[in-house]
Amino acid sequence: MTLAERVKKSRKAAKLTQQQLASAVGVARATVAQWENGDIKSLDGLNLLKAAQALKVSPDWLASGKGAMEPMLKEVTPPTLAEIPIVGTTQAGPDAHWEELGYPTGYGEEYVDMPRPDPATYALRVRGGSMGSRIKDGEAIVVSPTIEPLPGEEVVVKTTDGQVMVKELAWRRSGEVALDSVGNGYGRIVLKETAVEWMHSVVGIVPSSRIRQR
């Protein structure tokens, strides 16, 4: 695509007339028509920067065709927040056992406001220090059952013998799962895949000051 073609394409994408673009740049409408017809001698320096700003495109893309058409800085729409219920809590100790509060996933006396990856997302309040400074006592973690956890990420794991713990996934291979704690004094746990009933991804950590009461 030539510079002339990029000017015409971006002008139409911006829904500007040649006169509107000319007014924004400070040139005659005939000059814009010349640009689009291939006479681009005057489309450089300040004129090019003003044209890119009016067309809402990257100056680099307009000048050379390299990079993205749109500028990197764009207005960002704030994410939609949802009330994520806190449905359980944990006590201190190497196993980091979770205490179920008995609420269904969609209800809890406490909740946090966060974007919700899926309707089954829930939150748990942290008690104890097995995750060190990564997840502090009193904070809440937001958990998604549908997002696949990756090594290095925090997870909530339930084993077939009833233990439920929050750990960092170290690796998952050859039919085994390795789980780490971040706090001092807690070693690595290696489990057979068959011993894991489920593993859910931790997708957010919320400070205690952000926990709400219904």
C-alpha positions as CSV (number, residue, x, y, z in Angstrom):
1,M,0.0,0.0,0.0
2,T,1.4,3.4,-1.0
3,L,1.3,6.5,1.2
4,A,-1.4,7.9,-1.0
5,E,-3.5,4.7,-0.5
6,R,-2.9,4.8,3.3
7,V,-4.1,8.4,3.5
8,K,-7.3,7.6,1.5
9,K,-8.0,4.4,3.5
10,S,-7.5,6.0,6.9
11,R,-9.6,9.0,5.9
12,K,-12.5,6.9,4.9
13,A,-12.1,4.7,8.1
14,A,-12.2,7.9,10.1
15,K,-15.3,9.1,8.2
16,L,-13.7,12.4,7.2
17,T,-14.2,14.3,4.0
18,Q,-11.2,15.7,2.2
19,Q,-12.2,19.2,3.4
20,Q,-12.4,18.1,7.0
21,L,-8.9,16.5,6.8
22,A,-7.5,19.6,5.1
23,S,-9.0,21.8,7.8
24,A,-7.4,19.7,10.6
25,V,-4.0,19.8,9.0
26,G,-4.2,23.4,7.9
27,V,-3.9,22.9,4.1
28,A,-6.3,23.4,1.1
29,R,-8.7,20.6,0.2
30,A,-7.0,20.4,-3.2
31,T,-3.8,19.5,-1.4
32,V,-5.5,16.5,0.3
33,A,-6.8,15.5,-3.1
34,Q,-3.2,15.6,-4.5
35,W,-2.0,13.4,-1.6
36,E,-4.6,10.8,-2.4
37,N,-3.7,11.0,-6.1
38,G,0.0,10.3,-5.4
39,D,1.4,13.8,-5.2
40,I,2.7,13.6,-1.6
41,K,5.6,16.2,-1.7
42,S,4.0,18.3,1.0
43,L,2.9,15.4,3.2
44,D,5.9,15.3,5.5
45,G,7.1,16.7,8.8
46,L,4.4,18.6,10.7
47,N,1.8,18.0,8.0
48,L,2.2,14.3,8.4
49,L,2.0,14.4,12.2
50,K,-1.2,16.5,12.0
51,A,-2.7,14.2,9.4
52,A,-2.0,11.1,11.5
53,Q,-3.5,12.8,14.6
54,A,-6.7,13.8,12.6
55,L,-6.9,10.3,11.1
56,K,-6.3,8.6,14.5
57,V,-3.5,6.4,13.1
58,S,0.1,5.8,13.9
59,P,2.4,8.4,12.3
60,D,4.9,5.5,11.6
61,W,2.2,3.5,9.8
62,L,1.0,6.5,7.8
63,A,4.6,7.4,6.7
64,S,6.0,3.9,6.0
65,G,3.3,1.3,6.4
66,K,5.2,-0.3,9.2
67,G,3.6,-1.3,12.5
68,A,0.0,-1.1,13.4
69,M,-2.5,1.3,11.7
70,E,-3.9,2.4,15.0
71,P,-1.7,4.3,17.6
72,M,-0.6,2.3,20.6
73,L,-2.4,4.6,23.1
74,K,-6.1,4.0,22.9
75,E,-9.0,4.7,25.2
76,V,-9.6,1.7,27.4
77,T,-13.1,0.6,28.4
78,P,-13.1,-0.2,32.1
79,P,-13.9,-3.9,32.8
80,T,-17.3,-4.9,34.1
81,L,-17.1,-5.8,37.8
82,A,-19.1,-8.6,39.4
83,E,-19.8,-9.6,43.0
84,I,-17.6,-12.7,43.5
85,P,-18.9,-14.6,46.6
86,I,-16.4,-15.7,49.3
87,V,-17.5,-19.3,49.9
88,G,-14.7,-20.7,52.1
89,T,-11.7,-19.9,54.3
90,T,-8.4,-21.5,55.2
91,Q,-6.4,-22.1,58.4
92,A,-2.6,-21.9,58.9
93,G,-0.5,-25.0,58.4
94,P,1.5,-26.9,55.8
95,D,-1.6,-28.4,54.2
96,A,-3.5,-25.1,54.1
97,H,-6.8,-26.8,54.6
98,W,-9.9,-25.0,53.4
99,E,-13.0,-24.7,55.6
100,E,-16.2,-24.7,53.6
101,L,-18.7,-22.1,54.6
102,G,-21.6,-24.0,53.1
103,Y,-22.7,-21.3,50.6
104,P,-23.5,-22.1,47.0
105,T,-21.1,-20.6,44.5
106,G,-23.4,-17.7,43.8
107,Y,-23.9,-16.6,47.4
108,G,-21.8,-15.6,50.4
109,E,-22.1,-13.0,53.2
110,E,-18.7,-11.6,52.1
111,Y,-17.8,-10.8,48.5
112,V,-15.2,-9.0,46.3
113,D,-15.8,-6.9,43.2
114,M,-13.7,-8.2,40.3
115,P,-14.2,-9.0,36.6
116,R,-15.7,-12.5,36.4
117,P,-14.1,-15.0,33.9
118,D,-17.0,-17.4,34.2
119,P,-20.2,-17.9,36.2
120,A,-18.6,-20.5,38.4
121,T,-15.9,-18.1,39.7
122,Y,-15.7,-18.0,43.5
123,A,-13.5,-16.5,46.2
124,L,-11.8,-17.8,49.3
125,R,-10.5,-15.9,52.3
126,V,-6.9,-16.7,53.3
127,R,-6.0,-17.7,56.9
128,G,-2.4,-18.4,57.7
129,G,1.0,-17.8,56.1
130,S,2.0,-20.8,54.0
131,M,2.0,-18.6,50.9
132,G,4.3,-16.0,52.6
133,S,4.1,-12.4,51.2
134,R,2.5,-13.7,47.9
135,I,-0.9,-14.2,49.5
136,K,-1.2,-12.7,53.0
137,D,-3.4,-13.7,56.0
138,G,-6.8,-12.0,55.7
139,E,-6.7,-11.5,51.9
140,A,-9.1,-13.2,49.5
141,I,-8.2,-15.1,46.4
142,V,-10.5,-15.3,43.3
143,V,-10.6,-18.8,41.7
144,S,-11.8,-19.9,38.3
145,P,-12.6,-23.6,37.7
146,T,-12.4,-23.2,33.9
147,I,-9.1,-21.5,33.3
148,E,-6.2,-24.0,32.7
149,P,-3.4,-23.3,35.3
150,L,0.1,-22.9,34.1
151,P,3.4,-23.5,36.0
152,G,4.4,-20.6,38.3
153,E,0.7,-19.7,38.9
154,E,-1.2,-20.2,42.2
155,V,-3.8,-22.9,42.3
156,V,-6.4,-24.4,44.6
157,V,-6.1,-28.2,44.6
158,K,-8.5,-30.8,46.1
159,T,-7.0,-34.3,46.6
160,T,-9.0,-37.5,46.6
161,D,-8.4,-37.9,50.3
162,G,-10.3,-34.7,51.0
163,Q,-7.4,-32.1,51.4
164,V,-8.0,-28.8,49.8
165,M,-4.9,-26.5,49.6
166,V,-3.7,-23.3,47.9
167,K,-0.2,-23.7,46.4
168,E,1.9,-22.7,43.4
169,L,1.9,-25.1,40.5
170,A,5.6,-26.0,39.9
171,W,5.2,-28.6,37.2
172,R,2.8,-31.2,35.8
173,R,4.3,-34.1,33.9
174,S,4.6,-37.9,33.6
175,G,1.4,-38.4,35.6
176,E,2.6,-36.3,38.6
177,V,1.9,-32.8,39.9
178,A,4.4,-30.7,41.9
179,L,3.1,-28.0,44.3
180,D,5.1,-25.4,46.1
181,S,4.5,-23.1,49.1
182,V,6.0,-19.7,49.1
183,G,6.3,-19.3,52.9
184,N,9.4,-20.5,54.7
185,G,9.3,-23.9,56.2
186,Y,7.0,-25.5,53.7
187,G,8.4,-28.0,51.3
188,R,7.4,-29.2,47.8
189,I,4.5,-31.6,47.5
190,V,4.5,-34.1,44.6
191,L,1.2,-35.9,44.0
192,K,0.1,-38.5,41.4
193,E,-2.4,-37.1,38.9
194,T,-4.8,-39.8,40.1
195,A,-4.7,-38.3,43.6
196,V,-5.9,-34.9,42.4
197,E,-9.7,-34.6,42.3
198,W,-9.6,-31.1,40.8
199,M,-7.2,-28.1,40.3
200,H,-8.6,-24.5,39.9
201,S,-6.6,-21.4,38.9
202,V,-6.2,-18.4,41.2
203,V,-7.0,-15.5,38.9
204,G,-6.9,-12.7,41.5
205,I,-5.7,-11.6,44.9
206,V,-7.7,-9.1,46.8
207,P,-6.5,-7.2,49.9
208,S,-8.7,-7.4,53.0
209,S,-9.7,-3.7,52.7
210,R,-11.5,-4.6,49.4
211,I,-13.6,-7.4,50.9
212,R,-17.3,-6.3,51.1
213,Q,-20.1,-7.3,53.4
214,R,-23.7,-7.9,52.1
